[in-house]
């Protein structure tokens, strides 16, 4: 049976690693939505990350992969979108842990030190890990509560009740 999962892949710059991630996922049967420079021209990293994160947060895709030179910038930017839990992973074991223990829904990759094969192994581990460790569900909910609390506080600061 073919894979029908949808994944968004974005990068700030055209790079063989980002291109190989999208191509690898398509070859595995994933429906890939290409964002930023994976789809078109070079894109500022905050915008590429937001494109992917918004698709994940809206439920248009099940997961996302974002790339920039170190992976740090896209991770930070993606995490600004409510509902996103982006994890910067440099190896497959960290990627598995990010899914299992943190319920990460966006994988951030650094282009500077990754090869297409290494990135492929990280992506495979990330997307191949199903289910959250039941012992971590309370902590994952604590993170969601933090997000709700700070989102409500930010709304209150913009709309004072006076």
Order of alpha helices (4+ residues) and beta strands (2+ residues): beta-alpha-beta-alpha-beta-alpha-beta-alpha-beta-alpha-alpha
